[in-house]
Amino acid sequence: MAQNLEISDFLQQYERFGIDLGLDRILALLEQLGNPHQTVPVIHVAGTNGKGSVCAYLSSVLAAAGYKVGRYTSPHLVDWTERITLNNQAIAPEVLLDALNQVAAIIDPDQPSPTQFEVLTAAAWCIFAEAAVDIAVIEVGLGGRLDATNVCDRPLISIITSLSLEHWQRLGPTLAHIAREKAGILKPGCPAVVGVLPPEADAVVRQRIEDLGCPVVWQSPAQWMPDKIEPFPWAIADGISYPLPLIGDVQLGNSALAIAALKILQKQGWDISEAAIQTGMAQTQWLGRLHLTEWKGMKLLVDGAHNPAAAKVLRQYVDTVHAGAVHWLMGMLSTKDHADIFEALLREGDRLTLVPVPEHSSANPQQLSDLARSVCPGLGMCETAPTLNEGLKRLKEDGITPVPLKVLCGSLYLAGEFYQKSS
């Protein structure tokens, strides 16, 4: 625990530099470190939603196939070490501290300071190079073209999972603008796998792929296999059947993207059997996304749902498993599209408890309450609670009948706070 606090304190000093997209600082850092990113074969994953699930599937299958796999994702739920994994296990705090100190030692105080994400990204490359991983699965942090992860000239595969309006303040006001940024991870002649995109975004990505001469798979979602449901539901994509432990129809799309990427790796000479695919898929875990759990005996569905597209996916899943009212426990960051998220989630008769997101730039719960009532005037109840723990108690003590489905959502950081308190 002391080392985790030391990591947080270390990274805190770079937080004041905020988000500043660009590649100059990270490339300078990596050059000073000996360009560790050039020693690691990479799968690079961008998109609005689904990135983390696709990374989880890929790293799990590749580990099951016998490879040493690095994975870099964001944000974390409980502590910083989760962002960097070796064979799906979070690195030890001392390993991350050593790498962060290695990065800090070469930062030139007379040059513009790197951002927190750039320092952490550089540390991840150092860890993967030192561990001599066979392959690294790298999730874009924000956007793509100018994201600190976009430093590899020849990725094995570039994947674009989905596109919708998010971070438009930084990436541009339309889907076309955002698509251009996401498509910035594509590299000349390097294979690409692309999910189903809105027409405006699809046109931009297709043009970029044509310009760069990328071999491409335009991947449609998998299909459920109704005759195979144990121990998890099974799906089939491109002739490969596999168990699907992550719930929700959205995983048909995410898992199919992973399968398409694995088939490209097979053609490149990677030894990945169908048995390894099935084993790896079955072992995939990804907390905070449509996760059914319990809190003090109360059944609870936990999902980040931190943008409108993710909120629509959550609502779609809720509607397939529950016909009555929902009691939502929500907190959101101040930077999110609150009205659009409420529009996607709330229905007449639903109940809503709003809490702050601790230790982050949280939206004001009372202001969210006023907004929620204007978006959905037919709410059965709308209240605020001072803390997540108090909000959970309100959920548990809600004794109306029929019993509403109880859902915690609105922020991955709020989900992380829940997991930390529940551990």
N, C-alpha and C positions, 0 to 999 in steps of 0.2 A: 504493500500500500504506500509506503514511504517513497518508493521509486516512482510509482504512478503519479504522486503529487509532485515529485521532482520534474517529471516529464511535463506535466501541466504548467509548472512554473517556468520551465525552460521555454516552452512554446508561447507562453503568454507575452513574452517580451517582443515577439514578432507580430502579435495580433493587431497592434496599433497601426500597422502598415496596410491593413484591410485587404480588399480584393483589388488587385492591379494586374489585369490580364496582359500577357506579353511573354516572349520567350528569351529575351536578351539576358535577364538575370539568371534564370535557371540554366541556360546553356553555359554562361560564365562559371557558375558554381560547378557544374558537372565537368567542365574542362579542367578546373583546378583540382577536382577529385580524381582525375584520370579517366574521365568519360566512362564510368561504370555501365551506363545504359547501353553502350555499344557492344557489350559482352553478353547481353541477355536477349534471347529470342522472345518476341512480344506478340500477344494478341491485344489489340487496343479496342475498347468498347465505349461508344458514345451513345447519347440518346436522352430523351426527357425522362422516361420511366422505363423500368425493366433492366437497366444496366447491372445493378447489383445481383439480381437473380441470374442473369446470363453469366456473369463472372463466377457466381457460386456453382452453377452447373458445370462450367468448363473446368474450374480448378478441382472440383470433386472427381470428375471423370478422369482427368489427366493423372491425378494422384492414384486413382484406382488402377490405371494402366501402368503404374510403376514409375512414373516420372516424378522428379522433385520440382514442385510447383510453387512459385511465388504469386501472391495476389495482393493488389493494392486497390482499396476502395475507400469511399467516404460518403457520408460522415460516419463516425463511430457511434455506438449506442451507449456504451458504458465507459470505456477508456481508450486512449489513443492507440494502444497496441493492437486493437482489433483491425485497424486499417491495413496492417501489413501482416500477412500470414505466410507460413511455410507449410505446405501440405495441409492447408485448412486449419492450422493451429496458429492462434495469435502469437507473435513473437514475444519473447521474455522482455520485461521492462528494461533489464540491464543491456540487452542487445540494442533496443531502440535508443537508450541513453548514450551508449557508445557511438552509435551512428550519428546522432544529433550533435554530439561534441565534435565528431570528426568534421561535420559540415561547418559548425560554428568556427572552428579553428582556421578555416580558409576564407571566411567572409572578410572582405576588404572594408574597413570602416570608412574609407574615403569615397566609396562608391555607393550608389543607391541600395538601400537594404532590401534583401529578398523578403517576400511575404512569408507568413506562417506556412501556407500551403506549399510554397516553393522549397522551404527548408525541409519540411516533412517529405516531400517528393524526392528531393535529393538524397535524404537518408534512406528512403525505400530502395532506391537504385543501389546505394552502397551495400545494403543488407542483402539484396538479391545477388549482387556480384560476388560478395564475400561468401555467401552460401553456395555459390556455383549452381544456381537453379537451372534446370533444363529448359524451363519456359516460365514466363511471367504473364499473368492476366491483369491488365491495367485498365482501371475505370477512369474515364475523364472526370475531372472535378467540376468544371463549369464550362459549357460551350464545347470547344474542341480545338479550333484553329489556333487560338492563343493560350490554351490551357497548358499548365506546366508539365503535364504528362506527354504533350505532343512533341517529343524530341527525337523520336526514332524515325529514320529515313526509310527503313525497309521492314515494317511489321509483317509478321507471318499472315495475319488477317486483320482487317479493320471491320468493326461491326457497328452499325447504326440501328438501335433497337426501335425507337419511336420518336416522334416529334410533335410537340404541342407548345402553346405559348407559356413559357416560363423564363424567368430572368430576362424578360424583354427589355428591362431598363439597361442592361449591359450588352445583350446580344442583338437587339434590334426589335422594332415594333411589330413585325409581321412574321408569319411562318416562313416566308422566303428568306428573310434576314437570318432567322434562327437556323434554318437548314444550311445556309452558307457557312455558318460558324461550325455546326456539327460536322459537315462534310469536309472541314479542314483537316480531319484526321486521315483522310484518304491520301494514299501516296501513289505516284506513277507506277503502273504495272503491278501493284500489289493487290491480292484478292480482297474482295469486299463481300460482306453479307449484310443485307438490308431488310428490315421488317416492313410491315405495311405502314405506309405514311399517308398523311393527307395530301390531296392532289397538288396543292401549291408547293408543299415541301418536296414531294416526290419529283416534281419537274426539275427542281434545283439540283437535287442529289443525282438524278439521272444525267443531267448535263455535265456535272462535275466528273462523274464516273467515265463518261464518254471522252471528256477532255483528257483525262489521265490514263485512259486505256486500262482500267482496272477490270480483271475478270470478276464477274459479280454473280451472286445468287440472290434473287429477289424472293425471300422466303415467306411463304404463307403459314398460318398457324397449323399446329398438329391437330389431330382428331382424337377424341376419346375412344377407348376400346371398351364398350359396355360389358363385354364378357370377362374382362380381367379387372378386378377391383381389390385384390388382396396382395400385400398388406396396405398398398396405396392404389388409387386409381391408376390405370395405365393409359398411355397415349401412343400414337404412332405418327412418325414424321419421316418422309423420304424412305419408307420401307423399313425403318428401324423402330421397334417397339420398346417401351421403357416405362418403369414406374415413375410416378410424378408425386412426390411427397409435399411439394408446395401447393397450397390450395388456391382455387379460383381459376376461372376460364382464361384469365390473362396469362396464366402460365403455359397455356397451349402455344401462344406466340413466343414467349421467352424461351421455352425449352426447345422449340423448333429452330430458333436462331442458334442455340448452342449445338444442336445436332448438325446443322448445316456447316458450322465452323469445324466441328470434329471430322466431318467427312472430307473437308478440304485438307485438314492436317493428315488424314490417312493417305490422301493422294500425294502429299508432300513427303511421305515416307515415315510418318510417325506411327508407331505400333499401338493401335487403339482397337481392341477387339470389341465385338458387340457385347460380350459378357462384361467387359470393363465399363462400357457405356451404361449398361443396366445397373451394375453395382454402384457406379459413381452417381448416377441419377438418384437412386434409392437413398444414398447417404447424404444428399444435399441438404444443407440447413441454411436458412436465411431469416434471422429473427426480425421482428418489427414489420413484417409484411403479411397481412392476413393470417395472423398467428392466434390460434385458439389456445387459451391458457386459463388459469384460475388465480383469483386473489382472495385469500381467506375463505375458500369454499364457494366463492361467486365465479360463475363462468364468465369469461371476458374475451372479446375479440380485440386484438391489438393490431393496428395498422398505421403506418406513417401518414398516408393520405395528405401530403404536404403541398400538393398543387391540384388544380382543378381536374387534370386528367387522371391522377391517382385517386382523387375523391370519387370520380365517376366509376372507376373500377371497383372501389370499395362498395359503393351503393349497389352496383350490379350484383356483386357477390351477396350482399345482405339480402337483396330481394329474392335470391334463389334459395336461401336457407331459412327465411323468416317472413311470415306474412303480416305480423302486427307492428306495433310501435317499436321504436328504437330509443334507448336512452344513451345519448352521446355524451362522452366526457372528452372535452376538446381544449387544446391550447394551441396557439399558432404564433409564429414569429411575426414581427411587425412588417416584414418585407413581403409577405405573401398576399395572394389575391383572395382576400377573405370572403368577399361577396360571392365570387364564383365558386369557391369551395362550399360555402353554405348552400348555394343554389343546387349544387350537385348532390349534396347529402340529405338535406332536411326535407321532411314531408309532414303534412298535417297530422297532428297527434303525437309527433315525436317529442321527446324530452331532451333538454340540453343543459349540461353543467359545464361552465367555462372556467378554466384555471390558467394562471400564468405559466409560461415555460421558464423554469429556473435557470439562472446563469447565462441567459441569452437575451437578445433583443426581442422581448416578448411583446405581442400585441396586448393592449389593455383589455382585461376580461369584461369590464362593464361596457366599454365601447363595442366590443364584439357582441355582447348581449343585445345592445340596441340595434346593431346591424342585423343580427340573426332574426329579431322580431320583425324587422322591415322586410327582409327577404322571405320569411315564412311566417306570416301573421297567425297561422293556425297551429303553432306549436302548443303542445299540451302543457309545457312548463319550460321556463328559461331562467336560469339562475347562475350566479357566480360563486366560486369557492376560493379561499385565499391560497390554498396549496393543493398539489396533486393528491396528497394523502387524504385531505378533507374531501376532495372530489370523489375519490374512490369510496370513502365511507358513505357519501350521499348516494352513490350508485348502488352500493350494497343494501342500504336501508330503504331504497325505493320499493315500497310494498304494494304498488298498484297491481291490479289484475286486468287482463292477462299480463303475465310478466313480460316486460319488454326485453328485447335483445340488448345487451350492454356492450358498448364499443368505446374503446379509447383510441383517439386518432388526432390528426391535425399537425403533428410534428414528429419527426424521427427523434429529435432531442427529448421530447416528452416521453416517447416510447422508451428511450434509453434511461430516463429517470425512473420510469416504472420498473424496468428490469433491474436496475441498481438497487432499488428499495426492496425488490422481491427476492433478491439473491441471498 
